[in-house]
Amino acid sequence: MKYSTHARVAQIEWYTKRIAALCAAGIAVSAFLYGTFLLIAVEHAATRSKVESQITMLSGEVSSLQIQYLSAMQSITPDRGLALGFVAPDASNVAYADASAPTLSLNNVSH
């Protein structure tokens, strides 16, 4: 079966149009994905910058609280603790922490 020149040209034009449409669709999808990934990357960079500034702020707050804690610890003496109602621990009450169990037990040991 022989094709005429006109039929062959028509067939080549049909394939050319389909290939051009497929290439255009591929370019459109690629451009859409590029834009989407670019926006996601910008969003992540902005979030990272925001989190870094929060970390810096929280580090400053932690430092301030540590300074307050240390100054408060220096002002507590055994006499001040007794005046506040704290008592010395009894040697017969021992608290044990076991790494295998997430509980704390109090053993009353009599000497």
DRENZA-326875 format. One line per 3 residues: number of its first residue (from 1); their letters; for each residue x, z, y of C-alpha. Coordinates in nm, 2 decimals. Example, Ala and Ser with C-alpha at 12.3 -4.5 7.8 and 13.67 -1.06 7.14 Angstrom:
! DRENZA-326875
1) as) 1.23,0.78,-0.45  1.37,0.71,-0.11 $
This chain:
! DRENZA-326875
1) mky) 0.00,0.00,0.00  0.16,-0.12,0.32  0.09,0.03,0.65 $
4) sth) 0.05,-0.18,0.96  0.27,-0.11,1.25  -0.02,0.01,1.46 $
7) arv) -0.12,0.26,1.18  0.24,0.38,1.15  0.26,0.44,1.53 $
10) aqi) -0.07,0.62,1.53  0.05,0.85,1.25  0.38,0.92,1.43 $
13) ewy) 0.19,1.00,1.75  -0.04,1.24,1.56  0.26,1.42,1.40 $
16) tkr) 0.44,1.43,1.74  0.13,1.59,1.91  0.10,1.85,1.64 $
19) iaa) 0.47,1.93,1.65  0.46,1.96,2.03  0.15,2.19,2.01 $
22) lca) 0.33,2.40,1.75  0.64,2.43,1.97  0.43,2.52,2.27 $
25) agi) 0.25,2.79,2.07  0.58,2.92,1.94  0.72,2.94,2.30 $
28) avs) 0.40,3.11,2.42  0.42,3.37,2.14  0.79,3.42,2.21 $
31) afl) 0.73,3.47,2.58  0.45,3.72,2.51  0.66,3.92,2.27 $
34) ygt) 0.96,3.91,2.51  0.75,4.05,2.79  0.59,4.31,2.57 $
37) fll) 0.93,4.44,2.44  1.07,4.43,2.79  0.79,4.65,2.92 $
40) iav) 0.83,4.89,2.62  1.20,4.92,2.69  1.14,4.99,3.06 $
43) eha) 0.88,5.25,2.97  1.12,5.42,2.73  1.40,5.42,2.99 $
46) atr) 1.16,5.57,3.25  1.05,5.84,3.00  1.41,5.91,2.91 $
49) skv) 1.50,5.96,3.28  1.20,6.19,3.33  1.30,6.40,3.02 $
52) esq) 1.66,6.42,3.13  1.54,6.56,3.47  1.32,6.81,3.30 $
55) itm) 1.61,6.92,3.07  1.82,6.97,3.38  1.54,7.18,3.55 $
58) lsg) 1.49,7.38,3.23  1.86,7.44,3.19  1.86,7.59,3.54 $
61) evs) 1.57,7.81,3.46  1.73,7.93,3.14  2.05,8.01,3.33 $
64) slq) 1.85,8.21,3.58  1.67,8.40,3.30  2.00,8.47,3.13 $
67) iqy) 2.14,8.62,3.45  1.83,8.83,3.49  1.85,8.94,3.12 $
70) lsa) 2.22,9.04,3.15  2.16,9.23,3.47  1.87,9.41,3.31 $
73) mqs) 2.07,9.49,3.00  2.35,9.64,3.21  2.09,9.87,3.38 $
76) itp) 1.96,10.02,3.06  2.15,10.32,2.93  2.07,10.56,2.65 $
79) drg) 1.94,10.82,2.90  1.72,10.56,3.06  1.59,10.46,2.72 $
82) lal) 1.50,10.81,2.64  1.33,10.85,2.97  1.12,10.54,2.90 $
85) gfv) 1.01,10.69,2.56  1.24,10.50,2.33  1.39,10.70,2.04 $
88) apd) 1.69,10.65,1.83  1.62,10.48,1.50  1.59,10.70,1.20 $
91) asn) 1.85,10.65,0.94  1.60,10.67,0.66  1.39,10.38,0.79 $
94) vay) 1.58,10.06,0.71  1.44,9.71,0.77  1.56,9.44,0.53 $
97) ada) 1.53,9.07,0.60  1.55,8.84,0.30  1.64,8.48,0.35 $
100) sap) 1.44,8.37,0.05  1.11,8.52,0.17  0.98,8.47,0.53 $
103) tls) 0.88,8.84,0.55  1.03,9.16,0.68  1.00,9.47,0.47 $
106) lnn) 1.04,9.83,0.57  1.19,10.06,0.30  1.17,10.43,0.35 $
109) vsh) 1.48,10.56,0.18  1.51,10.93,0.14  1.86,11.08,0.15 $
